[in-house]
């Protein structure tokens, strides 16, 4: 949902909590703030009102796309300022750190 590779498929607060390893009350509080900004909606099932899904809105999708665009622009500017040699070193180290984090 609100992660890289997000999806338009509704998810539960429990699924979000488990995916990002944050407590359900903390996720619920964050969802409240996102709902206030019209980035997400809560969707209740007819069969069981206790089951609540969270779905991203068009405004939420636009916010994500804008954030990705800004992140990419900033990253590209950083690489430009570093220069070719330092950029290659930086990217090589990033890949190594990512791989090591995956192993931890």
Helices and strands as residue ranges (DSSP letters): E 11-12, H 13-20, H 24-36, E 40-44, E 52-56, H 58-82, H 84-103
